[in-house]
């Protein structure tokens, strides 16, 4: 079996194990998980960083979470919400007998205080705050959220694990920054030594949901005694740690290390697809405020070569213009005709001439924090220059990029990436205030209709209109899909392959 | 000697004042925003502005400088934006790996460099000298991250004698923690030994032909006694200088080596603070490092007075 096929088989086996088909689960054991660094905070409301979500999802829980098929499923809520016919009132029944790590029992007062904190602090909470009229406790075990306009993404926002609507004790909800790391999750924080380890231990009073595990939802089984997240910021060191078998799980390895990891003590795990690299256009100011220039860029770029340069082997990427890949309910090929795998230089030249382009530099803001961003930028530069653009590469380090992208005077394109988020409304370009500042009538018509519709089937159809307007107005250019590589000890089972790996349900075998 | 010490102390105070000012300015004019890093990739401009206000980063730079100086005068280095603990505490938590890594690296470096340097000078022009000089040149040219990765592959991955990274988990004993330092200490020790070897050799060559060495030999003194008691002792000043500077560099955090081996030391703290723009940690760490550097130089200067009574400041 080829190494890549072996890894995919490993991934499938891991998925099957997570669904309860494994037979030899034994309680006990400690695992070390190598992560890409020290999280900036242990308050998942305060950050949208994936690393924060990966670690803290073991400590805190939300009212809802995502099932295996990425639909929302209850977690601390007892059931799905009752939504009024006008879509403005969500009545959420809460589970009873759920205990916080400090021994107190969760009530609706904790939930209300937590959601109010989320709306005050979390970026996704602030997004929801714009449509939330009130959050109120109907009784000890029921919470009612009243909206000023129908807003279908609410459940997804309440389910996500970053900028997350975690439920914490009411008395801690005033803390900002959070100082007491008390949640209801299956593991509680035992110790944190920055840049050395974050030690989580099993929470013995944990109240798991009944039934079988189902993605992030369903039963959460606590086989492991301890989970230790160990920051290993250097990717080469993570690779060597994986090869040596020092860790039970190693997150985020460079894909080019696949063969080396395959020959070591841990097995490669491929998440295919993981996410999408994207060129975000500055629609507010400068060259790209002209839609014709953005269309010329769309025509000029050759994603096949860009992805090949970035990821080295076709095993690790897919040339795909759809904003969601096959396998996601949101997948549609609508409007993807302008996405040309090899680019269309002649079409780009014509569009550029039509725009009256006179050689102003097209500024691409990127960094080498993620080497594949930089490699894609280099290939893009060649294709854009072939189409007649003058390209200026502004290569800065990541902290500078995150600051500069907020200033529309400083860039025309910036490069980033994202995992495939379960809810399209969470994508950056869907917000008018996200860098790129895409805000047109056509967008608002498509996005508002999508956000207002609560029927899942109708929403799928409405997303086609959203993808159509994205291709029509080019606020961003999705380059394709890429896979992620991790490594897992053969002794560790029950881990579901995920962009946010979690270790409840995981267990060690002899 | 007291006057010399006082003069040096005054100079140290001026240097430290300059360090405080320059580091503060450099950190503030460097692009990058701790609030944006902390809030993550999907944070809005309004979120970032709100966090900046809470962190006091919306005040003017002179205002921030005055607040910072006020804290320093009270002995307060500030609070880490990301770790949410006092900077002094953050540094103290990182002191152990850096301190012992420095000691072990220095021991390894001097244990290799002093005998090799002395013998190389004594047997000048021989095969031993040529081999030692070549190896020293090679060691000085090897990047520490590369040597570290090679050691990691051989001794951690292939032989399994050591961990690839880290400083021990919860409850790790002192011996276990020190075990994690073996590979990084050899990495740094070997590389540092190159410079000390070359200085030792050069210093010994200077003194081996001096009259007092010839006189000692003519008195019938044993050869090794001549070399060690007379020549080596008089060659100590330049050697002491380079050993001291190496120690100061290592204390300041063997940044690359600590990063490669995932050691939670001062060097890796500085790297992560720079990447996150954790201003208080950058300022505090560089201030302490500069202080230690200046202190080591002060100690070396004072040692000169003890080693060589002819030295006057």
HADDOCK unambig.tbl for C-alpha pairs under 7 A between the chains (distance, minus, plus):
assign (segid A and resid 40 and name CA) (segid B and resid 38 and name CA) 5.60 0.50 0.50
assign (segid A and resid 40 and name CA) (segid B and resid 82 and name CA) 5.42 0.50 0.50
assign (segid A and resid 41 and name CA) (segid B and resid 82 and name CA) 6.33 0.50 0.50
assign (segid A and resid 46 and name CA) (segid B and resid 39 and name CA) 6.08 0.50 0.50
assign (segid A and resid 47 and name CA) (segid B and resid 38 and name CA) 6.36 0.50 0.50
assign (segid A and resid 47 and name CA) (segid B and resid 39 and name CA) 4.29 0.50 0.50
assign (segid A and resid 47 and name CA) (segid B and resid 40 and name CA) 5.25 0.50 0.50
assign (segid A and resid 48 and name CA) (segid B and resid 39 and name CA) 6.10 0.50 0.50
assign (segid A and resid 48 and name CA) (segid B and resid 40 and name CA) 4.62 0.50 0.50
assign (segid A and resid 48 and name CA) (segid B and resid 41 and name CA) 6.32 0.50 0.50
assign (segid A and resid 48 and name CA) (segid B and resid 42 and name CA) 6.00 0.50 0.50
assign (segid A and resid 48 and name CA) (segid B and resid 43 and name CA) 6.98 0.50 0.50
assign (segid A and resid 49 and name CA) (segid B and resid 40 and name CA) 4.69 0.50 0.50
assign (segid A and resid 49 and name CA) (segid B and resid 41 and name CA) 6.55 0.50 0.50
assign (segid A and resid 123 and name CA) (segid B and resid 43 and name CA) 5.78 0.50 0.50
assign (segid A and resid 123 and name CA) (segid B and resid 44 and name CA) 6.86 0.50 0.50
assign (segid A and resid 123 and name CA) (segid B and resid 47 and name CA) 6.60 0.50 0.50
assign (segid A and resid 195 and name CA) (segid B and resid 264 and name CA) 5.40 0.50 0.50
assign (segid A and resid 196 and name CA) (segid B and resid 166 and name CA) 6.62 0.50 0.50
assign (segid A and resid 196 and name CA) (segid B and resid 167 and name CA) 6.79 0.50 0.50
assign (segid A and resid 196 and name CA) (segid B and resid 264 and name CA) 5.81 0.50 0.50
assign (segid A and resid 197 and name CA) (segid B and resid 169 and name CA) 6.73 0.50 0.50
assign (segid A and resid 232 and name CA) (segid B and resid 262 and name CA) 5.59 0.50 0.50
assign (segid A and resid 234 and name CA) (segid B and resid 259 and name CA) 6.65 0.50 0.50
assign (segid A and resid 234 and name CA) (segid B and resid 260 and name CA) 6.00 0.50 0.50
assign (segid A and resid 237 and name CA) (segid B and resid 164 and name CA) 6.93 0.50 0.50
assign (segid A and resid 237 and name CA) (segid B and resid 260 and name CA) 6.23 0.50 0.50
assign (segid A and resid 237 and name CA) (segid B and resid 261 and name CA) 6.97 0.50 0.50
assign (segid A and resid 240 and name CA) (segid B and resid 153 and name CA) 6.99 0.50 0.50
assign (segid A and resid 240 and name CA) (segid B and resid 157 and name CA) 6.76 0.50 0.50
assign (segid A and resid 240 and name CA) (segid B and resid 164 and name CA) 6.68 0.50 0.50
assign (segid A and resid 241 and name CA) (segid B and resid 164 and name CA) 5.52 0.50 0.50
assign (segid A and resid 243 and name CA) (segid B and resid 157 and name CA) 6.65 0.50 0.50
assign (segid A and resid 244 and name CA) (segid B and resid 156 and name CA) 6.81 0.50 0.50
assign (segid A and resid 244 and name CA) (segid B and resid 157 and name CA) 4.49 0.50 0.50
assign (segid A and resid 246 and name CA) (segid B and resid 163 and name CA) 6.74 0.50 0.50
assign (segid A and resid 399 and name CA) (segid B and resid 32 and name CA) 4.74 0.50 0.50
assign (segid A and resid 399 and name CA) (segid B and resid 33 and name CA) 6.39 0.50 0.50
assign (segid A and resid 399 and name CA) (segid B and resid 37 and name CA) 6.19 0.50 0.50
assign (segid A and resid 399 and name CA) (segid B and resid 275 and name CA) 6.44 0.50 0.50
assign (segid A and resid 399 and name CA) (segid B and resid 276 and name CA) 6.53 0.50 0.50
assign (segid A and resid 400 and name CA) (segid B and resid 31 and name CA) 5.21 0.50 0.50
assign (segid A and resid 400 and name CA) (segid B and resid 32 and name CA) 3.95 0.50 0.50
assign (segid A and resid 402 and name CA) (segid B and resid 36 and name CA) 6.11 0.50 0.50
assign (segid A and resid 402 and name CA) (segid B and resid 37 and name CA) 6.92 0.50 0.50
assign (segid A and resid 403 and name CA) (segid B and resid 32 and name CA) 5.30 0.50 0.50
assign (segid A and resid 403 and name CA) (segid B and resid 33 and name CA) 5.71 0.50 0.50
assign (segid A and resid 403 and name CA) (segid B and resid 36 and name CA) 6.44 0.50 0.50
assign (segid A and resid 406 and name CA) (segid B and resid 45 and name CA) 6.54 0.50 0.50
assign (segid A and resid 428 and name CA) (segid B and resid 42 and name CA) 6.55 0.50 0.50
assign (segid A and resid 433 and name CA) (segid B and resid 44 and name CA) 6.61 0.50 0.50
assign (segid A and resid 434 and name CA) (segid B and resid 44 and name CA) 5.97 0.50 0.50
